[in-house]
């Protein structure tokens, strides 16, 4: 299931914030593709779960076109990884 939400400036001239969030069949968040004014997909998240459906990995950066990995991008200075074990 994919949920999209957008916030535009007055008059709808500029998109201030856009978020597309995808969930798997169990309700786990798979990714969050984020667009902000001046930032297109460089502050997105990818989430990974273990066999018990516990969040084990989250990565911030630019999602690839399939929304399955964070791709290296020299312009993205916020790339971060978080792991839980």
N, C-alpha and C positions, 0 to 999 in steps of 0.2 A: 504494500500500500504506500502510495506516495502522497504527501501533503505539501502544498505550495502556499506561500503567503507573501504578499508584496505590500510595501508602503511607499506611496508616491508623494512628491511634494504637492503643494497647493496647485491645482490645475493639471496635475498629472504630467508635468513637464519632465521632471527628473525622478528616476527610481532611487529612493533613499536606502531601501533595504529590501532584499529578496531572499527568502529561505525556502529551499526544497528539501524535505526530510523524507527518507524512505525507511520502511520497516519491513522486517521479514515476517513469515507466517506466524511466528511466536510473539510478535510485538517488539522485538529487539530493534533498536535504531541501527540501520546499516550505514547510512551516511547523512550528512547535512551539507548541502551545497549552498554557500552563502555569497550573496552579491550585495555590496554596499557602494554608495556613491564613491567613485574613485578606486574601487576594488572589485574585480570580477573573478570570483572563485579562488582567490588566494587566501581566504580565511575559512576554508571549508574543513569539515571533519570526516574521518573514516573511523568506524568502530568495528572491533572484532571481539567475538565471544568464544568461550570454551564449550566443551560438550555439556556442561551443566547450565549453559545459557547465562554465565556470569561474564560481565565485561572484563576483558583482560588487556585490551590494547585500544588506545585512541591516538589518532595522529591528526595534526593540524597542518594545513597547507593547501596546495592546488590539486583537486581531484582530476583524474584522467577522464576521458570522454565516456568510459563505461562505469564510472563511479566506483571502481574496484580497488584503486590504489592512489596514493599521493605521489605525484610525479615531481622529480627534481626541477626546480625553477630558480635561477639565480636572482630573480627579482622578488622572490618571496622570502622575506627576512624573518617571518614569524613561524617558520616550520618547527614543530615540536612533536615529540613522541612521549606518551605516557603509558606505562605498563603496570599491571597489577598481577600478582601471582597468588 
